Amino acid sequence: MPFKKIIITCIFCLLPLTSFADVLLIDVINKEPTNNEMGLLRPTNGQSMEQVKAHFGEPTKTYPTVGEPPITRWNFSKFSVYFEHHLVIHSVVNKPQKAP
C-alpha cells in the first residue's frame, strides 16, 4: 500500500511540469516578429517566385522541388519561404542556431 501512495504522489508532483512546458512554447510563438516594416518583412501568400526575387533578392539557398503538388523551399538570411508550384504558401522566421 505505501508503494501506491508514493507512485501517486510522484505523478501529482510531475503534472505541473507538463503544463509549464506548453506555456513556454506559446510564449516563444508569440515573440515571433510581425510581418511588416515594424517587425520582419517577408513574402506573403500568393506572391510569385519572380515577385519574391524582385523584392527580397536571390535566396541564400534553394532546395529541390519535392512531392505532388511540387513544394519548393528558399532560404534567406532571416526567413524561409515555401512555394507550391510557383506561388508562396508560407514564410517562416529562421530561429537562431544554438551554440554547440
N, C-alpha and C positions, 0 to 999 in steps of 0.2 A: 504493500500500500504506500509506503513512503516514496518508493521509486516513481509511482504515478504522479504524486504531488510535485516531485522535482521536475519531471518532464513538463507538466502543465505550467509550472512556474517559469521554466525556461522559455516555453512558447510565448507566454504573455509578455515576457521581458523583451523578446525579439520582435514582436509585432510592430512596435512604433518605428523600428528601423526601416521597415519596408515602406511605410507611408512617407517617411522623411526623404527617401531616395526619389520618389515621384515628384515631390515639391521641388527638389533641386533641378530635375530635368525641365520642369515647366519654367523655372527661373532662367535657365540658360536659353530656352527658346524665346522667351520674352525679351531678352537682351540683344537679339539679332537686329542689326541696323535696318531702318526702314528703306524702302526702295524709292528714294527721292534725293534731291540735292542736299538735304539736311542729314541724310544717312549715307547709304552707299548705293549710288545709281547703278542699275544693272538692267539687262534686257527684260522685256515683258512678254507675256504670252501673245502669240500670233505674229511677232516680228519675224522677218525672213533672215536667212543666213547673211544675205547681202546687206540688209539694214544693220545687223549686229556688227559686221565688219566695218561698215561705214561710220558707225557711231563710236565703237569701242576699239577699233583697230584689229590687227591679227591676233588670234589666240596664241598663248604661250605653248599650248599642247592641244593636239586633236586626237581623238580616239576613233578607231574604225567603227563603221556602222554595224549594229547588231540587231538581230530579231526581225520580226514582221508584226506591225509596221516597223520600218527601219528607224532606229534610235541612234542619234549621234551625240557625242559629248565634246564640248570645247572647254578648255581651262583657260582662264585669265588669271592675272596675279591675285585678285581679291575675290573672285567668284567663278562658278562653273555654270555652263548653260547646256541644257538638254533640248535637242530638236527631234521632232517626229517629222520624217521626210525633210523638209527644209524650213519648217516653222518652229519657233520657240514654244516649248510646252512647260518649261520650268527653269528657274535660275536660283542658285543657292550660294550663300556666302561660304567661302572656304574657311574652315576652322584652323586656328594656329596649330603648327606642329608641336607636339610635346617633346621636351628635351629628353635625350636618351638617358 
